Amino acid sequence: AWRLWNEDKSMEMVDQFIINSCDIEDILRCIHIGLLCVQEGTDQRPTMSYVVLMVSSATIVLPKPQPPPAFYIGRNPIKANSSCSDKKASMSNDITKSLVDGR
């Protein structure tokens, strides 16, 4: 995606079935925002509220995304020397979400 965007060939990423039914500027803006969302450092990525603002307002000037790293090794919250049972316990993802006004 980065290479195509950098070479001004972003439209090569778009499915041909939708290319004629969408505004090209909107498509390019979404690709640009997507590249901003996958920057290496979390401090370089926009917040979700800013992403919503960027998507909904064509007047906001988008910053230029930085080139992606050649590879990225993120931090792993699981200790390398922990046992298998410890890994399973630390990978629990119990989430509760309550909505006051559902859609």
C-alpha positions as CSV (number, residue, x, y, z in Angstrom):
1,A,0.0,0.0,0.0
2,W,2.8,2.4,0.9
3,R,4.7,1.8,-2.3
4,L,1.6,2.3,-4.5
5,W,0.6,5.5,-2.6
6,N,4.1,6.8,-2.8
7,E,4.2,6.2,-6.5
8,D,0.8,7.9,-7.0
9,K,-0.8,4.5,-8.0
10,S,-3.2,4.1,-5.0
11,M,-6.1,3.4,-7.3
12,E,-4.4,0.0,-8.1
13,M,-5.5,-1.1,-4.6
14,V,-9.2,-0.4,-5.3
15,D,-11.5,-3.2,-6.4
16,Q,-12.6,-2.6,-10.0
17,F,-16.2,-3.3,-9.0
18,I,-16.5,-0.2,-6.9
19,I,-14.1,2.2,-8.6
20,N,-16.8,3.7,-10.9
21,S,-19.4,4.0,-8.1
22,C,-17.3,6.0,-5.7
23,D,-15.7,9.4,-5.6
24,I,-12.0,8.9,-6.4
25,E,-11.1,11.8,-4.0
26,D,-12.9,10.0,-1.2
27,I,-11.1,6.7,-1.9
28,L,-7.7,8.4,-2.0
29,R,-8.5,10.2,1.3
30,C,-9.4,6.9,3.0
31,I,-6.2,5.3,1.8
32,H,-4.2,8.3,3.1
33,I,-6.0,8.1,6.5
34,G,-5.4,4.3,6.6
35,L,-1.7,4.9,6.1
36,L,-1.7,7.4,8.9
37,C,-3.3,4.8,11.2
38,V,-0.6,2.3,10.7
39,Q,2.4,4.4,11.5
40,E,5.1,2.7,13.5
41,G,4.8,4.7,16.7
42,T,1.6,5.2,18.5
43,D,2.4,8.9,19.0
44,Q,2.4,9.2,15.2
45,R,-1.0,7.7,14.7
46,P,-4.2,9.8,14.8
47,T,-6.7,9.2,17.6
48,M,-10.0,7.6,16.6
49,S,-11.9,10.9,17.2
50,Y,-9.4,12.6,14.8
51,V,-9.9,9.8,12.2
52,V,-13.6,10.4,12.3
53,L,-13.0,14.1,11.9
54,M,-10.6,13.5,8.9
55,V,-13.1,11.1,7.2
56,S,-16.1,13.4,7.7
57,S,-14.4,16.7,6.7
58,A,-12.7,17.2,3.4
59,T,-11.3,20.6,4.5
60,I,-8.8,19.1,7.0
61,V,-5.4,18.9,5.5
62,L,-3.9,15.4,6.1
63,P,-0.3,15.1,7.2
64,K,2.1,13.1,5.0
65,P,2.5,9.6,6.3
66,Q,6.0,8.5,7.2
67,P,7.5,5.5,5.4
68,P,6.8,2.2,7.2
69,P,9.7,0.5,8.8
70,A,11.4,-2.4,6.8
71,F,10.1,-4.6,9.6
72,Y,8.6,-4.1,13.0
73,I,9.1,-6.1,16.2
74,G,6.5,-4.8,18.7
75,R,6.8,-5.4,22.4
76,N,5.3,-8.7,23.5
77,P,3.5,-8.5,26.9
78,I,4.0,-12.2,27.4
79,K,7.3,-13.1,29.0
80,A,9.5,-15.3,26.9
81,N,10.3,-17.7,29.8
82,S,6.8,-18.1,31.1
83,S,5.1,-21.5,31.0
84,C,2.3,-22.3,28.5
85,S,-0.4,-22.2,31.2
86,D,0.9,-18.7,32.2
87,K,0.6,-17.5,28.6
88,K,-3.0,-18.7,28.3
89,A,-3.9,-16.9,31.6
90,S,-2.3,-13.7,30.5
91,M,-4.0,-13.7,27.1
92,S,-7.5,-13.4,28.5
93,N,-9.5,-10.7,26.8
94,D,-12.7,-10.4,28.8
95,I,-14.4,-7.2,27.9
96,T,-17.8,-5.9,29.0
97,K,-19.4,-2.9,27.2
98,S,-22.6,-1.3,28.1
99,L,-24.5,1.0,25.7
100,V,-26.9,3.6,27.0
101,D,-28.4,4.4,23.6
102,G,-28.1,1.5,21.1
103,R,-28.2,2.2,17.4
